[in-house]
C-alpha cells in the first residue's frame, strides 16, 4: 500500500520517469489528506493533472470525492517565468491552506533549452532559463525546510542539464521505468522490480 510516511518532511524527493509517475502523485495527494489531514499544493508544469483519475482512486475508499478534491489546490504554469513566479509566491499560500505536501509535476520541462530535443544531452542550456531554474530550486529548498513540507518534484530523468541539476539538489531521487511486464524502481541506488498490478489498483510499498 502507498505510504506517505516514507516521504520525509523538510526533504525534496525527485521522481524521474513518465508513464505511471503521475498516478503516484495522485495517490500521494489522496494519502496526504487522509493520513496527515493536510492540504496539497500541486503546481502542474506539464498539464498532467487529471481529476478523473483521482476520482476513480477515491471511489473504493468510500469517501466523498468533494472532500478530497477540494483540498488539492492546483496551479498550472505554461512558461518558465510563470513557474518561477508561482514558486516564489508559495509562502503565504502554504499558510493559507495549511498545506503539508507540495507537488510540482515535471518542473524542468518548462526550462528546457529551445530547439533542443530533451532526450539528447544539451551542453549549453539557455542562460536565462538556467538562471530561472536555479533560482526556483533554491527557493523550493528554502520553502521545504522552513515550512517542514513534504516536497515531491517529477522530471523525465533525461541526460540534460535541467534534469541533472534538479536531481543533484534533491535529498532523494527515485527513478521509475515501466515496461510491458515489469516496473523497475531505482531508489537512491537501490533497485527493486515489481509486476504491474491491474488497472485501478496500486502497490508501491517501497515508498
N, C-alpha and C positions, 0 to 999 in steps of 0.2 A: 504494500500500500504506500502511496506517495506520502512522504513525511516531511513537513516543513521544518521540523526541529533540526534537521540536518543542514539547513541553511543558517549560517551564523549571523547574528546581528552585528552591525558595525563592520561588516565584511562585504566586499564586492565579489560576486560569483559570475563568471562569464561562461555561458553555454554556447558552444560552437556547433554549427550544423544547420540543417534545414528540415524538411520532411516532418518528423514528429515533434520537433522542438517547440513550435507554437502551442501544441497540446499540453506540453509540460508547463508552459507559462499559465495556461488557462486553469490547470489543476492547482497550480500554486496560488492563483487568485482565490479560488474557492476555499482552499485549505487555510489561507491566511485569515479569512473572515470567520470560518467555522472554529478553527483551533485557537487562534490568537485573539479573536474579536477585534481585529484591526482592519481598517480600510486599506485599499490598494490604490496606488497611483500607477497608471500604465501609460507610458509615452510610446506611441507607435511610430517607429521610423521606417516601416515597410508596408504600411496599410494591411497588416496581417491579423488584426483583432477581429474575431468572429463571435458575436454574442450567441449565435445559434448553436455553435459547438458547446459553449458554456451551458446553455440551456439543456442540451442533451446530457451533459455531465451531471448537472444538478438533479435531473429527474429521478434517478434511482435513489437519491438521498432523501427524498420526500420532504424537501424544504421548499418553501415558497420562492420561486425564482426571483421575484422582485427584490426580496430581502438580500439576495446575493448581488444581483446586477446593479442595484442602486448604490452599492458600496465599492464598486470598481469605477474609479474616476479616470476617464480616458482623454488624452490629448494627442492629436496627430501632428507630426511635423513632416513637411514636404521638401524643405531645404535645410542645409546645414545651419543657416542663420536662425531659422525657426527653432531648430533643435537646441541650439546654444541658448537662445532666449528662454525657452521652456525650462531648461535645466537650471539656469541662473535664477529663475523665479520660483523655485521649488520650496524654499524655506517656509514662507507663510502658508502655502498650500498644505504642507505636511502637518502643520499645527492646526489648520482649519478642519481638516478631515480626520485627524487622529490616525494618520496612516502609519502602518508598521512595515509595509513592503513597498518597494519601488521597483518597477519593472520597466526596462527600456528595450524594446524589440529592435534588433538589428541596427544598433547605434552607428557603426562605421559606414553603413550603406549610403548615408547622405553625404559622407565626406570623401567618397572615392574620387580620385582624380578624374577629370573629364577626358573623354576619348580614350579610355583605357578599359581593357577587359579585366574585371576584378579577379578572374581566375588565373591571371598571369601576374607575376611579380612586377611591381612598379617602383623602380629605384628612385624616382624623382616625383614624389607626391606634390600636388598643388600646394604652394606655400601658404596661401590664405586658409584653405581647408585644413591643412596640417595644424596651423596655429589655433583654429577654432576647435578642432578635435582635442588637442592637448589641453586647452582651457576648459572644455566641457568635462573631460575626465578628471582633471584636477578639482573642479567644483563638485563633481559627484563624490570624490573621495572625502572631501570636507563635509558634505551633507550626510553621507553614510555614517561617518564617525560621530559627528556632533549630535545627530538625531537618533543614533543607535538603530539605524534602519537595516533591514534585510534588503540588499540591493542585488538584483539579478539583471544582467545585460546579455543579450544574444548577439552573435555575429555569425557569419558564414564560415569563418575559420580559414579564409583564403590566405595564401602566402604573399600578402601585400602589406605595405607599411601600416595602414589603418587598423587592420585586424590584429596584426602583431603588436602594435602599440597598446591596444586595449588589453590584450592577453597579458602583456608584461606588467600592467598596472593592477591586475586582479589579485585577490587573495587566493582564489581557487578557479581553475579552468577545467571545464568538463566538455569533452568532445564526443558528440553522438553521431553515429552513422548507421542508417538503416538500409539493409539490402532486402532482397525478397524474403529470405528465410531467417535473418538474424539481425538483432540490434547490438551494435558494438559500442560500449561506453568506455572512454578513457578519462578517468577522474584523477587529475593531478598525477598522471603517470601510471595509475593502477588500472589494469584492463579487466573488463568483465563483458561477458556476452550473454544475451538473452534471446529466447524465442519469442517473436511477437505474439501478443495476445489478440483475441478477436476484437473487432471494431466496437467501440463503446466501453471497453474495459481498459484498465491501466495497471501496470505492475512495475513501479520504479522504486522498489525498496532500497536500492543502492543509494538513493539520495538521502 
